[in-house]
Amino acid sequence: MQRAPGKVLLDAVCNHLNLVEGDYFGLEFPDHKKITVWLDLLKPIVKQIRRPKHVVVKFVVKFFPPDHAQLQEELTRYLFALQLKQDLAQGRLTCNDTSAALLISHIVQSEIGDFDEALDREHLAKNKYIPQQDALEDKIVEFHHNHIGQTPAESDFQLLEIARRLEMYGIRLHPAKDREGTKINLAVANTGILVFQGFTKINAFSWAKVRKLSFKRKRFLIKLRPDANSSYQDTLEFLMASRDFCKSFWKICVEHHAFFRLFEEPKPKPKPVLFSRGSSFRFSGRTQKQVLDYVKEGGHKKVRFERKHSKIHSIRSFASQPTEPNSEVPKQSPQSTGLTYGEGAEPPGGHSCQQGRELKVSAEEPGPQQSPSLQKSPLGSLTGSPHLSELSVNSPGGAAPANVTLSPNLSPDTKQASPLVSPLLNDQACPRTDDEEERLPTDKAYFIAKEVSSTERTYLKDLEVITSWFQSTVNKEDSMPETLKSLIFPNFEPLHRFHTSFLKEIEQRLALWEGRSNAHMQGDYQRIGDVMLKNIQGMKPLAVHLWKHSEALEGLENEIRGSRRLENFCRDFELQKVCYLPLNTFLLRPLHRLMHYKQILERLCKHHPPNHADFRDCRAALAEITEMVAQLHGTMIKMENFQKLHELKKDLIGIDNLVIPGREFIRLGSLSKLSGKGLQQRMFFLFNDVLLYTSRGLTASNQFKVHGQLPLYGMTIEKSEDEWGVPHCLTLRGQRQSIIVAASSRSEMEKWVEDIQMAIDLAEKSSGPTPELLASSPPDNKSPDEGTAADQESEDDLSASRTSLERQAPHRGNTMVHVCWHRNTSVSMVDFSIAVENQLSGNLLRKFKNSNGWQKLWVVFTNFCLFFYKAHQDSHPLASLPLLGYSLTIPSESENIHKDYVFKLHFKSHVYYFRAESEYTFDRWMEVIRSATSSASRTHVLSHKESHVY
């Protein structure tokens, strides 16, 4: 064995592990000078390892690809995950605390399964994944809570997805000095040679720029290709500790260049006749392209393996995939191996290792792996759980059965708030469907595809509000300039035509998927990625219209400001039932829809294993839509703030110039203001430079009258519960005026304190005091009608405000301002941004508290509100249900709701039950409704967003 070349030993290890993509790995060991080097695959082992009994050879990842999706085998990704786990523990993979906590949360999910706080903390106490782990424990537990239902294989994939974006991913630092003697570190990656100062990358030389790599004694030389635009010299020189260190780094650079850049293994050079000059070292083995081609051609058998370190006891599976009729899945037998997998990590395949998990090189070569049991699997490569062999599926080529017991971990919102009458649908409004059950595919991917279809229907209806309803109304009245018409409608009509065709294509694919067609090859149509990719690529020529939508919004608002006639016209149109949201919201719908496509494709990519037939198209479509979203992201943020300022302007009386350049909306909500007449309810509006407070009068307009403003420049906040004896009380001290306010709960108070303090900090950094905002309102303490403006409203007055679209006031009563007033709560701009992302539509069955049957409704969730339709073809909703203040729970046993996938919404005496058609749709409705019923604090939301940047 020792006289054999190094390749024989590496091949033996890979065969023992049933590892197909072994080319990404290598064997490293300390040489006689204690320098860690890679085993040369061409040289005899005996010439490299002089004292084999005293040398430990480690099996580790050698080549880190730029995209983990290039790793086709789950076993390969599992080994990469173990490598990352070891790198984290050893401090090689450095990153910020949020990224570290997120990485560890996926490792924990893989090892112990779904979230259980007590079990999590016990596990973290026994396993140290990173130095100073204790400080991150709360973050790790919080992130782990988000991974419920994720299989170990999915956890590995997410771990690699996050890690590959880190600067130190796959980096091994080699100490060196530059020509000036400054200490630096050199590293090599798939892209080229990198230069670090500490753990910070300061330079990079891509392979395309490098002409030649060489070394001379201790000097490592990089010869660059001529570049007129570069300030670098032709040859760069770095000094390393010794010739051996220098040669070792040079060899790994040569191997990286060959593996990632060449199409095939380089051929050996002819031996010189008399004497040789320089090193004869060359890369040996398959290049990455050859590995990818081999795996794609299917020149291997899929293997199932066990994760001995995983304690997961629940059976989870991926969606079904079409497989070869005679695909056989060998199960590994437990044998001893002696390769190091890192502290606290078990090797794959259920191998029991010697203490320290190390192998002496003199150990006997492991024999070929036997397959004691062969099992045909209609599920294809469904590895990732040690219990998958127990899963039996009788339908050939079908999906796994969806008999899942649901127990989501919910935290009901117990917040008490002021009453707001919720809409009640007529029992006659929709047919009763006590036990209507449709036979649908059970594949999760099908329900994700169905979400594309249902939300696309709603999006088309939203486009029709502009292209059909608004345009026809405009054409009847001569109130809009031709320039504005030409800016709005020609930029929406092409989108409507395109998405009409897109929806038709999606629905045709779903019909094939459900078997509602005469297709002979049904399995070929059980995917949606190809349809998404084709149409997202088709959207690119329409991007010119998307760019115009921000101009259309600005143009409409500018014209309204200068034309009372157009202002009245738009207000009247907003009172029509078809315009169920503020008009300017519909102008931003195409930008919002891009984000929805991105989220859906992210879910599909997360659901499909990389070897799934649909994965490549989904990933390509995700890349395309991500690029479009990135290009329009800045415009979207700017326009959402612009739209919100104009929407608030329509709800306020007594203000001159709310919409000015640089002003940003932060939070609005109800607080009680302490005055000589006691605590009086007021509506507060927080911007980045001023805080406004208002009261709501009993006028026909339903608008809020501005009573005062507090510039934030120089303001301070004091918690003053003890001073005034009022719970959740704050004193806001401005330069000209101070006010005392009280929130409805401690959590509400903390949200206001956090946002006001942030706004004060922003104002301090700005150029100076705020311009005067108020038109002519007297100071708050002199207002004669202040005591009666808001405080003498009866329950009947509150009920009279429009809470469904069947009961309309002269002014829009369905805005968030009115909901916050009646529910005594608040929402922030961050909440509005999350609400834009969390939109959903589809059929739900609805049941009242005291009714027996279920009614089928088409339900649209948007803008913190559920809108109910008799059917998706309807042009306007029957009623709406604002969700702020509602609690979201699962029915208890005592409520006798003996159905699957049911959730409950309740606010005071109002109780509604809703029933979804599948586990996936149930989870999605719970997710989006929870985002509306529980407004998160800014810190929590931002940390949540940060965790998904990767």
MOBEL-V164501 format. One record per residue. RES is the residue in three letters. SS is DSSP state (2 for helix, 1 for strand, 0 for the rest). PSI is psi in whole degrees, -180 to 180 (none if undefined). NEAR is the number of other ideal C-beta (glycine too) atoms within 8 Angstrom. Layout:
BEGIN
RES,SS,PSI,NEAR
RES,SS,PSI,NEAR
END
This chain:
BEGIN
MET,0,-43,7
GLN,0,-28,10
ARG,0,-12,6
ALA,0,155,8
PRO,1,163,9
GLY,2,-29,14
LYS,2,-33,10
VAL,2,-43,10
LEU,2,-44,15
LEU,2,-42,14
ASP,2,-38,9
ALA,2,-41,10
VAL,2,-47,15
CYS,2,-40,11
ASN,2,-38,10
HIS,2,-35,10
LEU,0,-1,12
ASN,0,38,12
LEU,0,113,13
VAL,0,-42,13
GLU,0,50,11
GLY,2,-11,11
ASP,2,-20,10
TYR,2,-9,13
PHE,1,166,13
GLY,1,174,10
LEU,1,125,14
GLU,1,152,10
PHE,1,160,13
PRO,1,130,8
ASP,0,-172,10
HIS,0,-17,5
LYS,0,14,5
LYS,0,21,5
ILE,0,127,9
THR,1,122,6
VAL,1,163,9
TRP,1,143,10
LEU,0,122,14
ASP,0,125,9
LEU,0,-17,10
LEU,0,-28,8
LYS,0,150,9
PRO,1,143,10
ILE,2,-38,17
VAL,2,-27,7
LYS,2,-14,5
GLN,2,-38,11
ILE,0,104,11
ARG,0,-34,5
ARG,0,77,7
PRO,2,-29,11
LYS,2,-18,7
HIS,2,13,4
VAL,0,135,11
VAL,1,123,9
VAL,0,130,13
LYS,1,137,10
PHE,1,111,10
VAL,1,166,10
VAL,1,131,11
LYS,0,-43,8
PHE,0,119,12
PHE,0,111,10
PRO,0,158,11
PRO,0,-26,6
ASP,0,120,6
HIS,2,-16,11
ALA,2,-16,7
GLN,2,-16,9
LEU,0,109,13
GLN,0,-29,11
GLU,0,140,12
GLU,2,-36,11
LEU,2,-40,14
THR,2,-45,13
ARG,2,-35,15
TYR,2,-44,14
LEU,2,-38,13
PHE,2,-40,15
ALA,2,-40,14
LEU,2,-37,12
GLN,2,-43,11
LEU,2,-38,13
LYS,2,-42,13
GLN,2,-41,12
ASP,2,-38,9
LEU,2,-47,14
ALA,2,-34,13
GLN,0,0,6
GLY,0,11,8
ARG,0,-40,9
LEU,0,87,12
THR,0,144,7
CYS,0,175,9
ASN,0,169,5
ASP,2,-39,8
THR,2,-46,10
SER,2,-41,11
ALA,2,-45,12
ALA,2,-39,13
LEU,2,-42,12
LEU,2,-47,15
ILE,2,-35,14
SER,2,-35,14
HIS,2,-36,15
ILE,2,-45,13
VAL,2,-42,13
GLN,2,-41,14
SER,2,-34,12
GLU,2,-38,13
ILE,2,-4,11
GLY,0,-153,9
ASP,0,159,8
PHE,0,131,10
ASP,0,110,7
GLU,2,-45,7
ALA,2,-45,6
LEU,2,-39,8
ASP,2,-51,14
ARG,2,-35,10
GLU,2,-43,8
HIS,2,-42,11
LEU,2,-30,13
ALA,2,-31,6
LYS,2,-19,5
ASN,0,122,8
LYS,0,111,7
TYR,0,-17,10
ILE,0,146,11
PRO,0,148,6
GLN,0,42,6
GLN,0,-31,12
ASP,2,-37,5
ALA,2,-20,6
LEU,2,1,13
GLU,2,-44,10
ASP,2,-40,6
LYS,2,-41,11
ILE,2,-46,15
VAL,2,-42,14
GLU,2,-44,9
PHE,2,-38,12
HIS,2,-32,12
HIS,2,-25,9
ASN,2,-7,7
HIS,2,16,14
ILE,0,132,9
GLY,0,-2,6
GLN,0,128,9
THR,0,163,10
PRO,2,-39,14
ALA,2,-41,14
GLU,2,-37,10
SER,2,-42,15
ASP,2,-45,16
PHE,2,-44,13
GLN,2,-37,12
LEU,2,-46,14
LEU,2,-35,14
GLU,2,-42,10
ILE,2,-45,13
ALA,2,-37,11
ARG,0,-18,11
ARG,0,-6,7
LEU,0,147,11
GLU,0,-31,8
MET,0,15,9
TYR,0,119,10
GLY,0,13,7
ILE,0,130,11
ARG,0,116,6
LEU,0,137,8
HIS,1,111,11
PRO,1,141,9
ALA,1,179,12
LYS,1,149,9
ASP,0,-173,10
ARG,0,-26,5
GLU,0,0,4
GLY,0,7,6
THR,0,134,7
LYS,1,128,7
ILE,1,180,13
ASN,1,137,11
LEU,1,149,15
ALA,1,160,12
VAL,1,142,10
ALA,0,-178,11
ASN,0,-25,9
THR,0,-24,8
GLY,1,-153,12
ILE,1,134,13
LEU,1,150,14
VAL,1,128,13
PHE,1,149,14
GLN,1,108,9
GLY,0,-125,5
PHE,0,17,6
THR,1,125,7
LYS,1,125,8
ILE,1,-14,7
ASN,1,159,6
ALA,1,139,9
PHE,1,105,12
SER,1,158,8
TRP,0,-31,9
ALA,0,-27,6
LYS,0,-19,10
VAL,1,125,15
ARG,1,-38,6
LYS,1,143,7
LEU,1,135,13
SER,1,171,7
PHE,1,149,12
LYS,1,108,5
ARG,0,-116,6
LYS,0,0,9
ARG,1,127,11
PHE,1,125,14
LEU,1,132,13
ILE,1,116,13
LYS,1,121,10
LEU,1,154,15
ARG,0,147,7
PRO,0,134,5
ASP,0,116,8
ALA,0,-26,4
ASN,0,-5,3
SER,0,144,6
SER,0,-3,2
TYR,0,153,7
GLN,0,168,5
ASP,0,-38,6
THR,1,129,8
LEU,1,142,9
GLU,1,132,10
PHE,1,141,13
LEU,1,127,10
MET,0,175,15
ALA,0,-35,5
SER,0,170,7
ARG,2,-39,8
ASP,2,-43,9
PHE,2,-43,13
CYS,2,-45,14
LYS,2,-40,10
SER,2,-44,11
PHE,2,-40,14
TRP,2,-42,13
LYS,2,-42,10
ILE,2,-30,10
CYS,2,-44,11
VAL,2,-43,12
GLU,2,-41,12
HIS,2,-43,12
HIS,2,-45,13
ALA,2,-44,13
PHE,2,-44,13
PHE,2,-22,11
ARG,2,-27,6
LEU,0,153,11
PHE,0,-28,5
GLU,0,165,7
GLU,0,132,11
PRO,0,143,8
LYS,0,148,4
PRO,0,146,5
LYS,0,148,6
PRO,0,141,4
LYS,0,138,5
PRO,0,151,7
VAL,0,-45,3
LEU,0,-62,3
PHE,0,154,4
SER,0,153,6
ARG,0,124,4
GLY,0,-180,4
SER,0,144,5
SER,0,10,6
PHE,0,140,6
ARG,0,161,10
PHE,0,137,11
SER,0,133,8
GLY,0,179,9
ARG,0,145,8
THR,0,169,13
GLN,2,-39,12
LYS,2,-42,9
GLN,2,-38,11
VAL,2,-48,12
LEU,2,-44,10
ASP,2,-42,8
TYR,2,-46,11
VAL,2,-40,13
LYS,2,-33,7
GLU,0,-9,6
GLY,0,32,6
GLY,0,39,5
HIS,0,169,7
LYS,0,141,7
LYS,0,140,9
VAL,1,145,12
ARG,1,141,11
PHE,0,163,12
GLU,0,146,9
ARG,1,97,12
LYS,0,-28,10
HIS,0,-9,8
SER,0,129,12
LYS,0,16,7
ILE,0,131,11
HIS,0,-7,5
SER,0,149,6
ILE,0,123,8
ARG,0,151,8
SER,0,156,11
PHE,0,173,13
ALA,0,158,12
SER,0,150,13
GLN,0,148,12
PRO,0,135,8
THR,0,168,10
GLU,0,144,5
PRO,0,-34,4
ASN,0,31,5
SER,0,126,11
GLU,1,139,8
VAL,1,102,13
PRO,1,143,12
LYS,1,132,10
GLN,0,145,13
SER,0,144,8
PRO,0,118,7
GLN,0,164,8
SER,0,135,8
THR,0,159,12
GLY,0,41,10
LEU,0,144,13
THR,0,125,10
TYR,0,1,12
GLY,0,158,10
GLU,0,130,5
GLY,0,5,8
ALA,0,139,10
GLU,0,148,9
PRO,0,161,13
PRO,1,168,13
GLY,0,9,10
GLY,0,29,9
HIS,0,135,12
SER,0,125,6
CYS,0,161,14
GLN,0,165,8
GLN,0,132,4
GLY,0,-6,6
ARG,0,49,10
GLU,0,155,11
LEU,0,128,10
LYS,1,141,10
VAL,0,-25,13
SER,0,-2,6
ALA,0,157,7
GLU,0,149,3
GLU,0,129,7
PRO,0,142,9
GLY,0,169,4
PRO,0,144,4
GLN,0,134,11
GLN,0,157,5
SER,0,94,8
PRO,0,-27,5
SER,0,131,6
LEU,1,136,7
GLN,1,126,8
LYS,1,133,8
SER,0,118,9
PRO,0,-9,11
LEU,0,-2,13
GLY,0,-142,12
SER,0,82,10
LEU,0,55,10
THR,0,171,12
GLY,0,-14,13
SER,0,135,13
PRO,0,-10,8
HIS,0,6,8
LEU,2,-26,13
SER,2,-18,7
GLU,2,-11,6
LEU,0,124,11
SER,0,133,4
VAL,0,122,11
ASN,0,-28,3
SER,0,120,7
PRO,0,128,4
GLY,0,4,7
GLY,0,-178,7
ALA,0,162,12
ALA,0,145,10
PRO,0,145,6
ALA,0,44,8
ASN,0,81,4
VAL,0,137,5
THR,0,125,4
LEU,0,135,9
SER,0,64,4
PRO,0,144,8
ASN,0,97,7
LEU,0,149,9
SER,0,95,5
PRO,0,141,7
ASP,0,112,10
THR,0,17,5
LYS,0,131,10
GLN,0,138,4
ALA,0,174,11
SER,0,152,9
PRO,0,145,9
LEU,0,122,13
VAL,0,130,7
SER,0,149,10
PRO,0,141,11
LEU,0,126,6
LEU,0,143,12
ASN,0,139,6
ASP,0,-26,7
GLN,0,-5,3
ALA,0,-34,8
CYS,0,152,8
PRO,0,146,5
ARG,1,139,8
THR,0,80,10
ASP,0,-43,7
ASP,0,50,4
GLU,0,118,7
GLU,0,125,4
GLU,0,141,5
ARG,0,104,3
LEU,0,157,8
PRO,0,150,8
THR,0,-2,9
ASP,0,131,10
LYS,2,-36,9
ALA,2,-33,14
TYR,2,-43,15
PHE,2,-29,12
ILE,2,-43,14
ALA,2,-37,13
LYS,2,-32,11
GLU,2,-38,13
VAL,2,-47,13
SER,2,-48,12
SER,2,-41,13
THR,2,-28,12
GLU,2,-36,12
ARG,2,-46,11
THR,2,-40,13
TYR,2,-41,12
LEU,2,-41,12
LYS,2,-39,9
ASP,2,-40,10
LEU,2,-37,15
GLU,2,-25,11
VAL,2,-38,12
ILE,2,-53,14
THR,2,-26,11
SER,2,-65,8
TRP,2,-52,13
PHE,2,-42,13
GLN,2,-43,10
SER,2,-37,8
THR,2,-40,10
VAL,2,-41,11
ASN,2,-27,6
LYS,2,-29,5
GLU,0,142,8
ASP,0,67,3
SER,0,-3,8
MET,0,132,11
PRO,0,150,6
GLU,2,-35,6
THR,2,-38,7
LEU,2,-40,11
LYS,2,-45,10
SER,2,-19,8
LEU,2,-33,11
ILE,2,-64,13
PHE,0,-42,10
PRO,2,-18,8
ASN,2,-5,12
PHE,2,-32,13
GLU,2,-42,9
PRO,2,-36,10
LEU,2,-42,12
HIS,2,-43,12
ARG,2,-44,8
PHE,2,-47,12
HIS,2,-22,12
THR,2,-44,9
SER,2,-41,8
PHE,2,-48,11
LEU,2,-41,12
LYS,2,-40,8
GLU,2,-41,10
ILE,2,-45,14
GLU,2,-34,9
GLN,2,-41,8
ARG,2,-41,12
LEU,2,-37,12
ALA,2,-42,9
LEU,2,-42,12
TRP,2,-40,12
GLU,2,-7,9
GLY,0,16,6
ARG,0,37,5
SER,0,178,6
ASN,0,21,3
ALA,0,134,8
HIS,0,-25,4
MET,0,75,6
GLN,2,-37,10
GLY,2,-29,7
ASP,2,-19,6
TYR,2,9,10
GLN,0,58,11
ARG,0,164,9
ILE,0,-13,14
GLY,2,-38,15
ASP,2,-38,9
VAL,2,-43,10
MET,2,-45,15
LEU,2,-47,13
LYS,2,-45,8
ASN,2,-33,11
ILE,2,-38,13
GLN,2,-34,8
GLY,2,-20,10
MET,2,-23,10
LYS,2,-44,9
PRO,2,-19,6
LEU,2,-3,11
ALA,2,-29,10
VAL,2,-33,7
HIS,2,-36,12
LEU,2,-39,11
TRP,2,-28,10
LYS,2,-16,10
HIS,2,-34,14
SER,2,-38,10
GLU,2,-38,9
ALA,2,-43,12
LEU,2,-47,14
GLU,2,-41,9
GLY,2,-42,12
LEU,2,-46,13
GLU,2,-36,12
ASN,2,-41,8
GLU,2,-38,12
ILE,2,-40,10
ARG,2,-30,7
GLY,2,-2,5
SER,0,109,9
ARG,2,-34,5
ARG,2,-45,7
LEU,2,-37,11
GLU,2,-47,10
ASN,2,-39,8
PHE,2,-47,13
CYS,2,-38,11
ARG,2,-42,10
ASP,2,-39,8
PHE,2,-37,12
GLU,2,-22,10
LEU,0,-8,9
GLN,0,148,9
LYS,0,-31,8
VAL,0,-27,8
CYS,0,77,13
TYR,0,-5,10
LEU,0,165,8
PRO,0,140,10
LEU,2,-42,11
ASN,2,-18,12
THR,2,-38,11
PHE,2,-26,13
LEU,2,-21,13
LEU,0,-3,14
ARG,2,-41,11
PRO,2,-35,12
LEU,2,-41,13
HIS,2,-37,11
ARG,2,-32,9
LEU,2,-41,13
MET,2,-36,12
HIS,2,-42,12
TYR,2,-42,13
LYS,2,-45,12
GLN,2,-42,9
ILE,2,-43,12
LEU,2,-33,14
GLU,2,-40,9
ARG,2,-40,9
LEU,2,-44,15
CYS,2,-36,11
LYS,2,-35,9
HIS,2,-44,10
HIS,0,135,13
PRO,0,154,11
PRO,0,-22,10
ASN,0,8,9
HIS,0,147,10
ALA,0,-28,6
ASP,0,-7,13
PHE,2,-43,14
ARG,2,-45,7
ASP,2,-40,12
CYS,2,-43,16
ARG,2,-40,10
ALA,2,-41,10
ALA,2,-38,14
LEU,2,-41,13
ALA,2,-41,8
GLU,2,-48,12
ILE,2,-32,13
THR,2,-39,9
GLU,2,-43,8
MET,2,-43,13
VAL,2,-42,11
ALA,2,-40,7
GLN,2,-34,7
LEU,2,-1,12
HIS,2,-46,8
GLY,2,-42,6
THR,2,-40,10
MET,2,-46,12
ILE,2,-45,9
LYS,2,-43,9
MET,2,-35,13
GLU,2,-41,13
ASN,2,-43,11
PHE,2,-46,12
GLN,2,-41,14
LYS,2,-40,11
LEU,2,-43,12
HIS,2,-35,11
GLU,2,-42,12
LEU,2,-35,13
LYS,2,-36,10
LYS,2,-20,10
ASP,2,-6,11
LEU,1,144,15
ILE,1,141,8
GLY,0,33,10
ILE,1,139,12
ASP,0,-66,7
ASN,0,68,7
LEU,0,-42,11
VAL,0,102,9
ILE,0,154,7
PRO,0,136,3
GLY,0,-13,7
ARG,0,134,11
GLU,0,134,8
PHE,1,140,13
ILE,1,-52,11
ARG,1,148,14
LEU,1,151,13
GLY,1,175,12
SER,1,130,15
LEU,1,156,13
SER,1,130,12
LYS,1,132,12
LEU,1,123,12
SER,1,-171,9
GLY,0,-22,4
LYS,0,10,7
GLY,1,-162,6
LEU,1,127,8
GLN,1,135,13
GLN,1,132,13
ARG,1,153,14
MET,1,125,15
PHE,1,144,16
PHE,1,117,13
LEU,1,127,12
PHE,1,180,12
ASN,0,0,11
ASP,0,-10,13
VAL,1,151,10
LEU,1,121,14
LEU,1,146,13
TYR,1,144,16
THR,1,167,13
SER,1,159,13
ARG,1,121,12
GLY,0,169,9
LEU,0,44,4
THR,0,168,6
ALA,0,-23,6
SER,0,-19,7
ASN,0,20,13
GLN,0,169,12
PHE,1,130,12
LYS,1,127,13
VAL,1,127,15
HIS,1,-25,12
GLY,1,167,12
GLN,1,146,11
LEU,1,106,12
PRO,1,140,14
LEU,0,-16,16
TYR,0,117,12
GLY,0,4,7
MET,0,150,15
THR,1,157,7
ILE,1,136,12
GLU,1,133,7
LYS,1,123,9
SER,0,39,10
GLU,2,-43,10
ASP,2,-37,5
GLU,2,-39,7
TRP,2,-7,9
GLY,0,25,5
VAL,0,128,10
PRO,0,146,6
HIS,0,46,12
CYS,1,142,14
LEU,1,147,15
THR,1,123,12
LEU,1,112,14
ARG,1,109,8
GLY,0,178,11
GLN,0,-28,6
ARG,0,-18,4
GLN,0,149,6
SER,1,143,7
ILE,1,156,12
ILE,1,127,13
VAL,1,156,14
ALA,1,137,13
ALA,0,166,12
SER,0,-19,11
SER,0,168,8
ARG,2,-39,8
SER,2,-39,8
GLU,2,-43,13
MET,2,-43,13
GLU,2,-36,9
LYS,2,-44,14
TRP,2,-45,17
VAL,2,-46,11
GLU,2,-47,11
ASP,2,-38,13
ILE,2,-42,14
GLN,2,-41,9
MET,2,-41,10
ALA,2,-38,15
ILE,2,-44,12
ASP,2,-40,8
LEU,2,-42,11
ALA,2,-36,14
GLU,2,-31,7
LYS,2,-11,5
SER,0,-179,10
SER,0,-5,2
GLY,0,-169,4
PRO,0,163,5
THR,0,142,11
PRO,0,154,6
GLU,0,131,5
LEU,0,-38,12
LEU,1,142,11
ALA,0,-65,6
SER,0,14,4
SER,0,138,10
PRO,0,165,4
PRO,0,155,6
ASP,2,-40,10
ASN,2,-3,6
LYS,2,2,6
SER,0,117,11
PRO,0,-26,4
ASP,0,9,7
GLU,2,-38,12
GLY,2,-23,8
THR,2,-9,7
ALA,2,-38,11
ALA,0,-17,11
ASP,0,-14,9
GLN,0,19,6
GLU,0,133,8
SER,0,172,6
GLU,2,-36,6
ASP,2,-38,6
ASP,2,-43,9
LEU,2,-41,13
SER,2,-26,9
ALA,2,-18,5
SER,0,152,12
ARG,0,117,10
THR,0,-10,13
SER,0,166,9
LEU,0,3,14
GLU,0,-14,7
ARG,0,94,7
GLN,0,141,8
ALA,0,166,10
PRO,0,-29,7
HIS,0,158,9
ARG,0,118,11
GLY,0,9,11
ASN,0,13,12
THR,0,163,10
MET,2,-28,11
VAL,2,-46,11
HIS,2,-38,12
VAL,2,-45,13
CYS,2,-36,16
TRP,2,-48,13
HIS,2,-31,12
ARG,2,-2,13
ASN,0,50,11
THR,0,-169,14
SER,1,160,14
VAL,1,153,13
SER,1,170,12
MET,2,-33,12
VAL,2,-41,10
ASP,2,-41,12
PHE,2,-40,12
SER,2,-41,10
ILE,2,-38,11
ALA,2,-35,13
VAL,2,-39,10
GLU,2,-33,9
ASN,0,76,11
GLN,0,143,14
LEU,1,152,12
SER,1,156,12
GLY,1,178,10
ASN,1,136,10
LEU,1,150,11
LEU,1,133,12
ARG,1,143,15
LYS,1,137,12
PHE,1,169,9
LYS,0,-43,6
ASN,0,14,3
SER,0,162,7
ASN,0,-42,3
GLY,0,173,8
TRP,0,141,10
GLN,1,135,14
LYS,1,126,11
LEU,1,151,13
TRP,1,122,12
VAL,1,132,14
VAL,1,127,12
PHE,1,121,14
THR,1,154,9
ASN,0,42,7
PHE,0,25,11
CYS,1,144,12
LEU,1,129,10
PHE,1,131,13
PHE,1,131,14
TYR,1,153,13
LYS,0,-40,8
ALA,0,163,6
HIS,0,-18,10
GLN,0,-16,3
ASP,0,145,10
SER,0,-22,7
HIS,0,155,9
PRO,0,155,12
LEU,0,-37,12
ALA,1,170,12
SER,1,155,14
LEU,1,99,11
PRO,1,133,12
LEU,0,-9,12
LEU,0,130,14
GLY,0,-18,12
TYR,0,153,10
SER,1,139,11
LEU,1,119,14
THR,1,179,9
ILE,0,138,9
PRO,0,142,9
SER,0,169,5
GLU,2,-37,4
SER,2,-16,4
GLU,2,-6,7
ASN,0,41,5
ILE,0,89,9
HIS,0,60,3
LYS,0,155,6
ASP,0,157,5
TYR,0,46,12
VAL,1,134,12
PHE,1,161,15
LYS,1,135,14
LEU,1,129,14
HIS,1,141,10
PHE,1,112,10
LYS,0,-118,5
SER,0,-2,3
HIS,1,122,7
VAL,1,131,9
TYR,1,141,13
TYR,1,137,13
PHE,1,142,14
ARG,1,126,12
ALA,0,169,11
GLU,0,-15,8
SER,0,170,11
GLU,2,-42,10
TYR,2,-48,9
THR,2,-35,14
PHE,2,-49,12
ASP,2,-39,10
ARG,2,-44,10
TRP,2,-41,14
MET,2,-41,12
GLU,2,-49,9
VAL,2,-36,12
ILE,2,-37,14
ARG,2,-34,10
SER,2,-25,10
ALA,2,-31,13
THR,2,-19,13
SER,0,100,9
SER,0,122,9
ALA,0,158,10
SER,0,160,9
ARG,2,-42,12
THR,2,-46,7
HIS,2,-43,8
VAL,2,-44,12
LEU,2,-39,9
SER,2,-34,10
HIS,2,-43,9
LYS,2,-38,8
GLU,2,-35,8
SER,2,-16,10
HIS,0,9,6
VAL,0,-31,5
TYR,0,none,8
END
